[in-house]
Amino acid sequence: MKQYCALLALCAALACSGDPASPRGSIVVQTRTSRIDQDAGYSLHPEGFQSRFIPASGSVVVRDLPPGTHVFRLDGLTDNCSVAGGNRRIVYVGAGNATEIRFDVTCVAVTGVRRQMEK
């Protein structure tokens, strides 16, 4: 019984210690972009972490995030594209969990002035 109590006390101490090896979470970030004059991809900025490339219509996984609230920003859009709901997402990451967020991007056709060459 003494060994059982000692083992139980050790487990309780480890669970409350805030051990940096405790489970971390991840975020699956998806982008969906309309097909009219779309960008090749964007720059994804997880606040406090290194930015990375994300395809115009694709996904990336940001791993090893500590549990808590995180901010993600999508940048690098051309002038003819915009993000529904803005280019920032605030999301809670749970220990050992994967959470998904999505950026829906709409791009409009780029029009310009055409000039005819005189002969």
Phi and psi in degrees as a GROMACS rama.xvg file:
@    title "Ramachandran Plot"
@    xaxis  label "Phi"
@    yaxis  label "Psi"
@TYPE xy
-62.4512  -41.7755  LYS-2
-66.1828  -37.9858  GLN-3
-62.2631  -45.0674  TYR-4
-65.0946  -39.6605  CYS-5
-65.0913  -41.5328  ALA-6
-65.5267  -41.9406  LEU-7
-62.9437  -41.7933  LEU-8
-65.3475  -40.0649  ALA-9
-64.4492  -44.0225  LEU-10
-63.0087  -41.5619  CYS-11
-64.251  -40.809  ALA-12
-65.1216  -41.2199  ALA-13
-67.4564  -37.5836  LEU-14
-67.3719  -29.6668  ALA-15
-98.8014  1.95462  CYS-16
-80.917  -10.6606  SER-17
68.0352  33.3295  GLY-18
-52.6841  126.838  ASP-19
-63.256  -14.9636  PRO-20
-86.5176  5.82038  ALA-21
-62.8933  159.552  SER-22
-56.7965  138.038  PRO-23
-112.447  170.229  ARG-24
-115.058  -178.907  GLY-25
-144.074  161.083  SER-26
-125.753  131.454  ILE-27
-99.7731  115.473  VAL-28
-103.959  124.561  VAL-29
-113.884  143.673  GLN-30
-122.469  141.992  THR-31
-133.346  120.386  ARG-32
-121.751  138.319  THR-33
-61.4854  159.231  SER-34
-91.5176  4.9453  ARG-35
-95.0022  114.909  ILE-36
45.3077  50.4141  ASP-37
-83.4443  159.27  GLN-38
-74.5835  158.162  ASP-39
-74.3316  -31.5073  ALA-40
177.172  -178.032  GLY-41
-135.642  175.398  TYR-42
-106.727  120.989  SER-43
-99.016  125.906  LEU-44
-115.769  98.4724  HIS-45
-78.5976  120.754  PRO-46
-54.2001  126.566  GLU-47
86.2244  0.842234  GLY-48
-131.934  166.275  PHE-49
-66.7237  137.928  GLN-50
-71.8405  161.55  SER-51
-150.07  160.331  ARG-52
-78.7136  140.691  PHE-53
-132.972  132.194  ILE-54
-61.4289  157.61  PRO-55
-57.8863  -38.2575  ALA-56
-133.979  93.4759  SER-57
-174.731  -159.866  GLY-58
-152.615  158.116  SER-59
-137.581  155.176  VAL-60
-112.3  126.438  VAL-61
-102.773  112.252  VAL-62
-102.785  169.457  ARG-63
61.1411  41.6528  ASP-64
-92.6085  136.948  LEU-65
-68.2672  147.694  PRO-66
-57.7654  142.065  PRO-67
139.31  -169.635  GLY-68
-88.2252  135.007  THR-69
-131.822  149.44  HIS-70
-113.362  132.013  VAL-71
-120.621  136.424  PHE-72
-126.441  138.46  ARG-73
-107.481  120.138  LEU-74
-126.79  172.921  ASP-75
90.5007  17.1278  GLY-76
-78.0508  144.088  LEU-77
-76.5015  167.468  THR-78
-61.8856  -22.9305  ASP-79
-89.4856  6.14976  ASN-80
-121.629  147.615  CYS-81
-142.589  156.929  SER-82
-104.871  126.646  VAL-83
-62.4759  127.1  ALA-84
81.3731  6.51506  GLY-85
90.5324  169.281  GLY-86
-94.9112  10.7853  ASN-87
-116.738  141.748  ARG-88
-131.051  134.315  ARG-89
-110.521  127.094  ILE-90
-141.322  146.379  VAL-91
-94.5128  131.265  TYR-92
-106.614  123.592  VAL-93
-93.3684  152.722  GLY-94
-61.1459  124.519  ALA-95
75.3999  7.57544  GLY-96
-110.108  155.624  ASN-97
-111.862  129.317  ALA-98
-116.289  147.197  THR-99
-111.804  141.365  GLU-100
-134.364  157.601  ILE-101
-138.369  141.345  ARG-102
-114.655  118.01  PHE-103
-97.924  119.321  ASP-104
-112.043  133.43  VAL-105
-115.719  128.958  THR-106
-118.002  139.079  CYS-107
-105.346  159.474  VAL-108
-62.4024  138.878  ALA-109
-89.7086  124.433  VAL-110
-114.886  150.749  THR-111
-143.159  177.401  GLY-112
-90.9183  129.277  VAL-113
-104.988  133.537  ARG-114
-115.971  138.915  ARG-115
-91.2847  138.566  GLN-116
-81.5482  134.849  MET-117
-82.8608  144.235  GLU-118
